Amino acid sequence: MYWSHYSAKIYWDIERNIPVLRRTEKSIRIKCTPPSDVRPALGYDILFIRNLIRNYFKDPVDSDRFLPLDSRVILLNKIPYPDLAHEIIMDGHIIGHQFYDFSLRKWRFKPLYAGISKILDYRIGFYAVTSLTKLRRNFVVHRGDIVESSLPERKGEFVALTTKDDLYNALGVLIKKNRIRVLKSWRARKFPRPRRSGSMYEVIKANREFVLDDVEESTRFLKSISKKYVVDKRIILSFSGGKDSMATLLISKHAINDFYVLFNDTGIELPETLEYVAQVAREYNLRLVLASAYDKFFESLRVFGPPARDYRWCCKVIKLAPIAKVIKEKFGNSTVLSIVGQRRYESLARARSPRVWRNRWIPNVIVTSPILDWTALEVWIYLLMNKVRVNSLYLKGFDRLGCWLCPASELAELELVERNHPEMWNTWSEYLRKWSEERKLPKEWMNYGLWRWLSIPGDVRRLLDRKVLEGLERDDRGRGLVVSIEGRTPEILARVEVSKPIDTKALVEHLKPLGSVRIEGESIKVENEFGRVTFYKAPNLSIAVEYYHSYEDGIKLLENVLKALLRSLNCVLCEFCSIFCPNSAIKIHDNGISVNENLCTHCLKCLESCPVVEYLTILISGTRSP
């Protein structure tokens, strides 16, 4: 499924000059980049956009002609860029992009479509009228091609372009004095200038009936789902402190009222969110349940290093584990209905999601989202029409809430954190600096926030030179064990490089789920139906696997033994193994785990669920056949 085939339909009422959620006779569909999950620009956003446009135009008079000083509604639509970027929609059309320039580390404005048309009509800002009959992408407009212009002095600035007959408009960038490279071109069109400005009050009034219809549908849906799946009122609502979960909370109180509210305190939530959750719990008299990770994130850094978008160990350790633990303690293995504020226009994965599904990691939890088909604009209208107090972070420029150092954040979002909470950010920045220096990583790893990836994506790689990319190869996150093996009949010998001292007691406990374990002098032996394994700790660690049936069985047994070794060396006490053990055979202590051999059935769910096994690699080389 691609976004081009799945996009929200948002309309603009031309007469009232406001966005509407339902098509009317006097409305047009807003043409913006899919998934078109537009949101209203709030007070902070409008001031930010106005300042950005003033910086672009230089002349405040030109800026105010381009973006009038009135109450008109502006929408923002998040779009793909190397960093954070939005389409700015005004009067029903895109006037440009606001984007965070990854290389310059600053916000910029790029005029487009209706914005280019306005610049050319009013002859404001930077523009050039050419003698050309057509403008094509990457074509360079020379001084001799220009018949009228107002050009910037500094290269890299954006310029509005048009042909001599006004048939084609384009966006260009100044590359040298009086030379402009065409970035994008299109057939020119006239954009109507609305007679009135419109306002958010009118947006709420015009869309009220549509939103109330959706609230009623969501309420009916929740009532039917709760009757179908729930016994003894085992219902929880996941509350993050964001707008979507707040809207879901209001709908749920209409539908079923009697439920627990679960807040996952990851230990890296912003103070405003913690304060807001407590405030909402008091105001709505909620039965609040905390799933707290305490300091587990920072404690786990010693094993995993900084998280990344393609290395998100943190989600398992500080989100899933605390949530699963609370649900198990409160409800055992009984069926639980979990209500979430998930919307399909947030990501491709969520676009594919059904409205009801079973939690992958906690099978007894049925998850449902009553607002799955809502857009961000509808959520905001619903909250505003009910005069709901929202998380104050939205009023400070934040759009996405959650863990404040999440690697999924863009640089622009992390700068907002730094601006609002410099002490918190400096602590994280200092950790990253030390981690980087220990591995002699290039300065770009920190300056460009490259710690947010293990494998750098293509649009970012293109901004980096070869030496930087080569230096990034010293990033050793996710590296667990290095093993070389020799295959012999009926035995496999493995030599293991270990950078940490082996704790015999811890290793024995982690080996117990594999079979019977005993210590003989300096060696440790494990045996099950597939074979016998012997650990020799001196002078270097080696593992001998005597397999009883096939070589493949021997390799599988070796892999499981190596996973147990990896866990014993790197256990972060996340409690995943004890939570998911079906027989409660595993207990967590301050200094490690213990396994009750009388209860353990060797199902290996502890190995399958462990984040250490999932995120730290075991590199095996050598002979792989007998």
Disulfide bonds with the S-S distance in Angstrom:
none
